[in-house]
Amino acid sequence: PVVLWAREDAQQLERLQWLLPWVARVYAVDAAGEQWFRSRFPELGVGCLPPAVQPALFNPVRSYGLRDCATALSGTVLFDGWWSVSSDRVSDPVLGVLGDRLRIVDTDGDYSWARLQDAGSYASLSLGSVTALEKSALLRSGSAELFLEHSGGSPWRLTERMLRAAASGAAIFAKGAHAHAPVKARELP
């Protein structure tokens, strides 16, 4: 049997419906997606499979290069959201309180030197654009990760990011509506 794990927000699920004739079961990442499938495809086996991470990927072995920079990252707090900070979508007092312990990365987009200068007060705290695995390696080097009200988009994506940070061995600091346990145990159908 073929199973589809539809890792999309409910608004985007229509893009995947061409696959459904070839699957025996489909899992959504949240209740809204599960309901979307159930209402449109009642004959299909539908369930909810919340976000998960592979700890072997997100808990990387420390390399010598990372060991050398561990001192510089020790005690820092990583915030993934350069564009949120530079465009003032996120202006939380916590960022100022962290001061020079704050490090900013972006896993969703790239930015140039010119864009870096747009948010002058945060430019010196930026580590640049990184992949999810590169961020995991940074977190493994002694950082914590900060999640604010506008961190990470939809709730399931935010949950996935929190799980990745936890699998990396980082402390998670969350403030806002999402500041709760990212996953509740649930029996799979």
Beta strands, then each sheet from edge to edge (+ up, - down):
strand 1: 3-6
strand 2: 25-28
strand 3: 45-48
strand 4: 77-80
strand 5: 102-106
strand 6: 126-129
strand 7: 144-147
strand 8: 171-174
sheet 1: 1+ 2+ 3+
sheet 2: 6+ 5+ 4+ 7+ 8+
end
